[in-house]
Amino acid sequence: MQVNEFIDAYSDDLIYLREGRQALLTHPLRREIKDLCDSSYCRMLAIVMIGSIEAMFLEWKKQDKIGVLETWFADKDSSGKKITNGERVRVLYDAFRQAGIAVDTEVFDDFLAIKYLRNTIVHGKWKSHEKEWLEKRGFPTDTRSLSEKHWNRMQAVNDNMMLYIALTSIATCPIGIHRFSSTIRLPETPSTDTTGILREHDFQNIFWLNWKELASEFIRQ
Protein backbone atom coordinates (compact mmCIF):
# COMPACT_ATOMS: atom_id res chain seq x y z
CA MET A 1 0.00 0.00 0.00
CA GLN A 2 1.34 3.40 -0.99
CA VAL A 3 2.04 5.70 1.94
CA ASN A 4 0.38 9.10 1.77
CA GLU A 5 2.94 11.77 0.85
CA PHE A 6 2.01 14.15 3.65
CA ILE A 7 1.69 11.51 6.37
CA ASP A 8 5.16 10.26 5.42
CA ALA A 9 6.66 13.76 5.25
CA TYR A 10 5.17 14.85 8.58
CA SER A 11 6.45 11.65 10.20
CA ASP A 12 9.97 12.47 8.97
CA ASP A 13 9.63 16.05 10.21
CA LEU A 14 8.66 14.90 13.71
CA ILE A 15 11.58 12.46 13.84
CA TYR A 16 14.07 15.11 12.71
CA LEU A 17 12.72 17.63 15.20
CA ARG A 18 13.27 15.17 18.05
CA GLU A 19 16.69 14.08 16.81
CA GLY A 20 17.75 17.63 15.92
CA ARG A 21 16.93 19.01 19.35
CA GLN A 22 18.80 16.20 21.07
CA ALA A 23 21.79 16.56 18.76
CA LEU A 24 22.05 20.30 19.43
CA LEU A 25 21.76 19.94 23.19
CA THR A 26 24.23 17.05 23.43
CA HIS A 27 26.86 18.24 20.93
CA PRO A 28 30.17 18.29 22.83
CA LEU A 29 31.62 21.17 20.78
CA ARG A 30 28.63 23.53 20.89
CA ARG A 31 27.30 25.71 23.65
CA GLU A 32 23.54 26.03 23.45
CA ILE A 33 21.27 28.21 25.50
CA LYS A 34 18.87 25.43 26.45
CA ASP A 35 15.90 27.68 27.21
CA LEU A 36 16.08 29.29 23.77
CA CYS A 37 16.59 25.93 22.07
CA ASP A 38 13.61 24.37 23.87
CA SER A 39 11.24 27.25 23.11
CA SER A 40 12.27 27.28 19.45
CA TYR A 41 11.76 23.56 19.04
CA CYS A 42 8.40 23.75 20.85
CA ARG A 43 7.22 26.37 18.37
CA MET A 44 8.27 24.20 15.43
CA LEU A 45 6.72 21.12 17.03
CA ALA A 46 3.36 22.89 17.46
CA ILE A 47 3.25 23.71 13.74
CA VAL A 48 4.36 20.28 12.53
CA MET A 49 2.29 18.14 14.90
CA ILE A 50 -0.98 19.97 14.23
CA GLY A 51 -0.38 19.65 10.49
CA SER A 52 0.44 15.97 10.96
CA ILE A 53 -2.65 15.19 13.04
CA GLU A 54 -4.99 17.04 10.69
CA ALA A 55 -3.45 15.21 7.71
CA MET A 56 -4.11 11.95 9.58
CA PHE A 57 -7.75 12.94 10.14
CA LEU A 58 -8.14 13.36 6.39
CA GLU A 59 -6.31 10.17 5.39
CA TRP A 60 -7.60 7.83 8.09
CA LYS A 61 -11.26 8.77 7.71
CA LYS A 62 -11.17 6.62 4.55
CA GLN A 63 -10.73 3.53 6.75
CA ASP A 64 -12.63 4.77 9.81
CA LYS A 65 -15.05 1.95 10.68
CA ILE A 66 -17.10 3.90 13.21
CA GLY A 67 -17.56 7.27 11.51
CA VAL A 68 -15.75 9.32 14.13
CA LEU A 69 -13.22 11.28 12.10
CA GLU A 70 -15.84 12.61 9.66
CA THR A 71 -17.09 14.89 12.45
CA TRP A 72 -13.86 16.90 12.27
CA PHE A 73 -14.71 18.18 8.80
CA ALA A 74 -18.14 19.66 9.53
CA ASP A 75 -18.15 23.40 8.77
CA LYS A 76 -21.48 24.25 10.39
CA ASP A 77 -23.59 22.97 13.26
CA SER A 78 -27.23 21.83 13.02
CA SER A 79 -28.42 25.46 13.17
CA GLY A 80 -26.15 26.50 10.30
CA LYS A 81 -23.71 28.39 12.52
CA LYS A 82 -20.00 28.19 11.70
CA ILE A 83 -18.22 25.72 13.98
CA THR A 84 -15.30 27.05 16.03
CA ASN A 85 -12.12 25.09 16.71
CA GLY A 86 -13.19 24.59 20.31
CA GLU A 87 -16.54 23.13 19.24
CA ARG A 88 -14.85 20.99 16.60
CA VAL A 89 -12.54 19.40 19.18
CA ARG A 90 -15.43 18.86 21.62
CA VAL A 91 -17.59 17.19 18.94
CA LEU A 92 -14.69 14.94 17.96
CA TYR A 93 -14.10 13.95 21.59
CA ASP A 94 -17.82 13.18 22.06
CA ALA A 95 -17.83 11.08 18.88
CA PHE A 96 -14.95 8.95 20.15
CA ARG A 97 -16.63 8.39 23.51
CA GLN A 98 -20.00 7.57 21.94
CA ALA A 99 -18.28 5.06 19.68
CA GLY A 100 -16.87 3.26 22.71
CA ILE A 101 -13.29 4.52 22.54
CA ALA A 102 -12.48 5.88 26.00
CA VAL A 103 -10.24 8.77 24.98
CA ASP A 104 -8.88 11.14 27.62
CA THR A 105 -10.48 14.59 27.76
CA GLU A 106 -7.17 16.06 29.00
CA VAL A 107 -5.49 15.04 25.74
CA PHE A 108 -8.18 16.76 23.68
CA ASP A 109 -8.04 19.89 25.83
CA ASP A 110 -4.27 20.06 25.33
CA PHE A 111 -4.69 19.33 21.61
CA LEU A 112 -6.94 22.39 21.35
CA ALA A 113 -4.37 24.46 23.27
CA ILE A 114 -1.60 23.39 20.91
CA LYS A 115 -3.79 24.14 17.89
CA TYR A 116 -4.32 27.64 19.29
CA LEU A 117 -0.58 27.90 19.88
CA ARG A 118 0.06 26.86 16.28
CA ASN A 119 -2.39 29.51 15.01
CA THR A 120 -0.69 32.17 17.11
CA ILE A 121 2.78 31.27 15.83
CA VAL A 122 1.76 31.02 12.17
CA HIS A 123 -0.24 34.26 12.14
CA GLY A 124 2.03 36.15 14.53
CA LYS A 125 -0.72 37.48 16.77
CA TRP A 126 -2.81 36.40 19.73
CA LYS A 127 -6.58 36.02 19.86
CA SER A 128 -7.95 36.64 23.33
CA HIS A 129 -9.99 33.42 23.66
CA GLU A 130 -7.05 31.33 22.42
CA LYS A 131 -4.69 33.01 24.86
CA GLU A 132 -7.12 32.43 27.72
CA TRP A 133 -7.41 28.72 26.87
CA LEU A 134 -3.63 28.29 26.76
CA GLU A 135 -3.35 29.95 30.15
CA LYS A 136 -6.12 27.73 31.53
CA ARG A 137 -4.25 24.64 30.30
CA GLY A 138 -0.99 25.74 31.88
CA PHE A 139 0.81 26.78 28.71
CA PRO A 140 2.72 30.09 28.66
CA THR A 141 1.12 33.09 26.98
CA ASP A 142 4.52 34.17 25.68
CA THR A 143 5.81 31.72 23.07
CA ARG A 144 9.38 32.46 24.17
CA SER A 145 8.62 30.81 27.51
CA LEU A 146 7.91 27.34 26.14
CA SER A 147 10.19 24.84 27.88
CA GLU A 148 11.27 21.20 28.05
CA LYS A 149 8.18 20.52 30.19
CA HIS A 150 5.94 21.72 27.35
CA TRP A 151 8.05 19.83 24.78
CA ASN A 152 7.40 16.54 26.61
CA ARG A 153 3.73 17.35 27.09
CA MET A 154 3.23 18.22 23.42
CA GLN A 155 4.89 15.01 22.29
CA ALA A 156 2.59 13.01 24.58
CA VAL A 157 -0.46 14.73 23.05
CA ASN A 158 0.80 13.92 19.57
CA ASP A 159 1.41 10.26 20.44
CA ASN A 160 -2.02 9.88 22.05
CA MET A 161 -3.89 11.56 19.21
CA MET A 162 -2.17 9.29 16.69
CA LEU A 163 -3.19 6.28 18.78
CA TYR A 164 -6.81 7.44 18.96
CA ILE A 165 -6.94 7.99 15.21
CA ALA A 166 -5.51 4.51 14.55
CA LEU A 167 -8.12 2.91 16.83
CA THR A 168 -10.92 4.10 14.53
CA SER A 169 -9.82 1.56 11.93
CA ILE A 170 -10.14 -1.42 14.29
CA ALA A 171 -12.92 -0.43 16.69
CA THR A 172 -16.14 -2.20 15.66
CA CYS A 173 -18.32 -2.01 18.79
CA PRO A 174 -21.87 -0.64 18.38
CA ILE A 175 -22.51 3.00 19.22
CA GLY A 176 -22.95 3.55 22.95
CA ILE A 177 -21.27 0.31 24.04
CA HIS A 178 -17.93 1.08 25.67
CA ARG A 179 -15.36 -1.35 24.42
CA PHE A 180 -12.69 0.04 26.73
CA SER A 181 -13.52 0.16 30.44
CA SER A 182 -10.77 2.59 31.41
CA THR A 183 -9.45 5.78 29.88
CA ILE A 184 -6.86 5.22 27.15
CA ARG A 185 -3.75 7.33 27.52
CA LEU A 186 -0.10 6.76 26.73
CA PRO A 187 2.23 8.04 29.46
CA GLU A 188 4.38 11.11 28.96
CA THR A 189 7.97 10.13 28.16
CA PRO A 190 10.68 12.38 29.62
CA SER A 191 13.37 13.73 27.31
CA THR A 192 16.59 11.80 27.02
CA ASP A 193 19.78 13.06 28.70
CA THR A 194 20.87 16.34 27.11
CA THR A 195 23.94 17.13 29.20
CA GLY A 196 26.30 16.92 26.24
CA ILE A 197 29.02 15.28 28.35
CA LEU A 198 31.20 12.76 26.51
CA ARG A 199 31.54 9.41 28.22
CA GLU A 200 34.14 6.71 27.65
CA HIS A 201 31.92 4.59 25.38
CA ASP A 202 31.19 7.64 23.19
CA PHE A 203 34.79 7.92 21.96
CA GLN A 204 34.62 4.56 20.20
CA ASN A 205 31.46 5.61 18.35
CA ILE A 206 33.03 8.93 17.33
CA PHE A 207 36.15 7.13 16.08
CA TRP A 208 34.20 4.71 13.91
CA LEU A 209 31.86 7.38 12.57
CA ASN A 210 34.87 9.43 11.48
CA TRP A 211 36.37 6.43 9.73
CA LYS A 212 33.04 5.80 8.01
CA GLU A 213 32.93 9.38 6.71
CA LEU A 214 36.56 9.22 5.57
CA ALA A 215 35.88 5.96 3.71
CA SER A 216 32.81 7.42 2.04
CA GLU A 217 34.75 10.50 0.96
CA PHE A 218 37.56 8.33 -0.43
CA ILE A 219 35.05 6.28 -2.47
CA ARG A 220 33.41 9.43 -3.88
CA GLN A 221 36.78 10.69 -5.05
URDA-V106648 format. One record per residue. N is the residue number from 0. RES is the residue in three letters. PSI is psi in radians with two decimals (NA if undefined). Layout:
N_RES_PSI, N_RES_PSI
This chain:
0_MET_2.31, 1_GLN_2.31, 2_VAL_2.35, 3_ASN_2.35, 4_GLU_-0.80, 5_PHE_-0.62, 6_ILE_-0.77, 7_ASP_-0.77, 8_ALA_-0.76, 9_TYR_-0.67, 10_SER_-0.76, 11_ASP_-0.73, 12_ASP_-0.75, 13_LEU_-0.70, 14_ILE_-0.80, 15_TYR_-0.53, 16_LEU_-0.80, 17_ARG_-0.82, 18_GLU_-0.68, 19_GLY_-0.75, 20_ARG_-0.81, 21_GLN_-0.71, 22_ALA_-0.73, 23_LEU_-0.78, 24_LEU_-0.28, 25_THR_0.01, 26_HIS_2.16, 27_PRO_-0.28, 28_LEU_0.13, 29_ARG_2.59, 30_ARG_1.99, 31_GLU_2.50, 32_ILE_1.80, 33_LYS_-0.72, 34_ASP_-0.73, 35_LEU_-0.70, 36_CYS_-0.80, 37_ASP_-0.78, 38_SER_-0.66, 39_SER_-0.80, 40_TYR_-0.58, 41_CYS_-0.73, 42_ARG_-0.75, 43_MET_-0.69, 44_LEU_-0.72, 45_ALA_-0.77, 46_ILE_-0.83, 47_VAL_-0.77, 48_MET_-0.62, 49_ILE_-0.74, 50_GLY_-0.71, 51_SER_-0.83, 52_ILE_-0.73, 53_GLU_-0.56, 54_ALA_-0.63, 55_MET_-0.67, 56_PHE_-0.82, 57_LEU_-0.77, 58_GLU_-0.76, 59_TRP_-0.26, 60_LYS_-0.29, 61_LYS_-0.48, 62_GLN_0.25, 63_ASP_2.03, 64_LYS_-0.14, 65_ILE_0.11, 66_GLY_0.55, 67_VAL_-0.85, 68_LEU_-0.42, 69_GLU_-0.50, 70_THR_-0.44, 71_TRP_-0.45, 72_PHE_0.09, 73_ALA_2.30, 74_ASP_-0.51, 75_LYS_2.68, 76_ASP_-3.05, 77_SER_-0.41, 78_SER_-0.01, 79_GLY_0.09, 80_LYS_2.46, 81_LYS_2.33, 82_ILE_2.31, 83_THR_2.91, 84_ASN_-0.69, 85_GLY_-0.77, 86_GLU_-0.66, 87_ARG_-0.76, 88_VAL_-0.72, 89_ARG_-0.76, 90_VAL_-0.70, 91_LEU_-0.77, 92_TYR_-0.82, 93_ASP_-0.67, 94_ALA_-0.71, 95_PHE_-0.85, 96_ARG_-0.72, 97_GLN_-0.47, 98_ALA_-0.02, 99_GLY_0.15, 100_ILE_1.93, 101_ALA_1.24, 102_VAL_2.80, 103_ASP_2.17, 104_THR_-0.52, 105_GLU_-0.65, 106_VAL_-0.76, 107_PHE_-0.64, 108_ASP_-0.69, 109_ASP_-0.64, 110_PHE_-0.75, 111_LEU_-0.71, 112_ALA_-0.74, 113_ILE_-0.58, 114_LYS_-0.72, 115_TYR_-0.70, 116_LEU_-0.76, 117_ARG_-0.80, 118_ASN_-0.74, 119_THR_-0.76, 120_ILE_-0.80, 121_VAL_-0.74, 122_HIS_-0.16, 123_GLY_0.47, 124_LYS_2.67, 125_TRP_2.54, 126_LYS_2.43, 127_SER_-0.74, 128_HIS_-0.55, 129_GLU_-0.74, 130_LYS_-0.72, 131_GLU_-0.68, 132_TRP_-0.72, 133_LEU_-0.75, 134_GLU_-0.72, 135_LYS_-0.62, 136_ARG_0.02, 137_GLY_0.31, 138_PHE_2.61, 139_PRO_2.62, 140_THR_0.33, 141_ASP_2.01, 142_THR_-0.25, 143_ARG_-0.17, 144_SER_0.09, 145_LEU_2.46, 146_SER_-3.09, 147_GLU_-0.63, 148_LYS_-0.75, 149_HIS_-0.60, 150_TRP_-0.85, 151_ASN_-0.72, 152_ARG_-0.72, 153_MET_-0.69, 154_GLN_-0.68, 155_ALA_-0.70, 156_VAL_-0.77, 157_ASN_-0.81, 158_ASP_-0.72, 159_ASN_-0.72, 160_MET_-0.66, 161_MET_-0.69, 162_LEU_-0.81, 163_TYR_-0.76, 164_ILE_-0.76, 165_ALA_-0.59, 166_LEU_-0.39, 167_THR_-0.33, 168_SER_-0.14, 169_ILE_-0.28, 170_ALA_2.17, 171_THR_0.17, 172_CYS_2.60, 173_PRO_2.70, 174_ILE_2.36, 175_GLY_-0.19, 176_ILE_2.03, 177_HIS_1.94, 178_ARG_-0.56, 179_PHE_2.17, 180_SER_-0.40, 181_SER_2.78, 182_THR_2.37, 183_ILE_2.12, 184_ARG_2.18, 185_LEU_2.48, 186_PRO_2.72, 187_GLU_2.29, 188_THR_2.13, 189_PRO_2.69, 190_SER_2.64, 191_THR_2.91, 192_ASP_2.21, 193_THR_0.57, 194_THR_-0.48, 195_GLY_0.30, 196_ILE_2.22, 197_LEU_2.35, 198_ARG_2.92, 199_GLU_-0.74, 200_HIS_-0.29, 201_ASP_-0.54, 202_PHE_-0.64, 203_GLN_-0.74, 204_ASN_-0.72, 205_ILE_-0.76, 206_PHE_-0.87, 207_TRP_-0.59, 208_LEU_-0.66, 209_ASN_-0.75, 210_TRP_-0.67, 211_LYS_-0.77, 212_GLU_-0.69, 213_LEU_-0.73, 214_ALA_-0.73, 215_SER_-0.73, 216_GLU_-0.72, 217_PHE_-0.73, 218_ILE_-0.70, 219_ARG_-0.55, 220_GLN_NA
